Amino acid sequence: MFRFIVRVPCSENTAIKTGKKFGAKVISLTGNYTIKMKSSSYIILNVPSSTTSRIQEAHIMICLLYTSD
């Protein structure tokens, strides 16, 4: 099983479209604003904050937990 983590700004939709083209299931890590990604993501992991540093800390922890063996 391959795992790819691609960090893309919310305004950038190219990675999501490309992933779907290759049959990948898209998991989006977001903050409070999720409207643009709702329809294009398989799973949305929302950090309920509008503070960028808190959102980034949570995303780093989620990525570490997901990729650890």
C-alpha positions in Angstrom: 0.0 0.0 0.0 1.4 3.4 -0.9 0.8 6.5 1.2 1.2 9.9 -0.2 0.8 13.1 1.7 0.6 16.2 -0.4 0.2 19.6 1.2 -1.8 21.9 -1.0 -3.3 25.4 -0.3 -7.1 25.5 -0.3 -7.2 27.6 -3.4 -5.2 24.9 -5.3 -7.4 22.2 -6.6 -5.0 20.6 -9.1 -3.6 18.0 -6.7 -7.2 16.8 -5.8 -8.2 16.5 -9.5 -4.9 14.7 -10.4 -5.3 12.3 -7.4 -8.9 11.4 -8.4 -7.8 10.9 -12.0 -5.4 8.1 -10.7 -8.1 6.6 -8.5 -6.7 8.0 -5.2 -9.1 8.7 -2.3 -8.5 12.3 -1.2 -8.2 13.1 2.5 -8.3 16.8 3.2 -6.8 18.4 6.3 -8.5 21.8 6.9 -9.2 24.5 9.4 -12.6 26.2 9.8 -13.0 26.8 6.1 -14.0 23.6 4.3 -16.6 24.6 1.7 -14.4 24.3 -1.4 -13.1 20.8 -0.4 -16.4 19.2 0.7 -17.5 17.9 -2.6 -14.0 16.8 -3.8 -12.7 15.0 -0.7 -13.3 11.4 0.4 -12.6 12.4 4.1 -12.2 15.8 5.7 -10.2 16.1 8.9 -11.3 19.5 10.2 -9.3 21.3 12.9 -11.9 23.6 14.6 -9.7 26.7 14.7 -9.1 29.9 12.7 -5.5 30.3 14.1 -3.0 29.2 11.5 -0.4 27.9 14.0 -2.9 25.7 15.8 -4.2 24.3 12.6 -0.6 23.5 11.4 0.3 21.9 14.7 -2.8 19.6 14.5 -2.0 18.7 10.9 1.6 17.8 11.7 0.4 15.5 14.6 -2.3 13.9 12.3 0.4 13.2 9.6 2.8 11.8 12.2 0.2 9.5 13.6 -1.0 8.4 10.2 2.5 7.6 8.8 4.0 6.0 12.0 4.2 2.2 12.1 
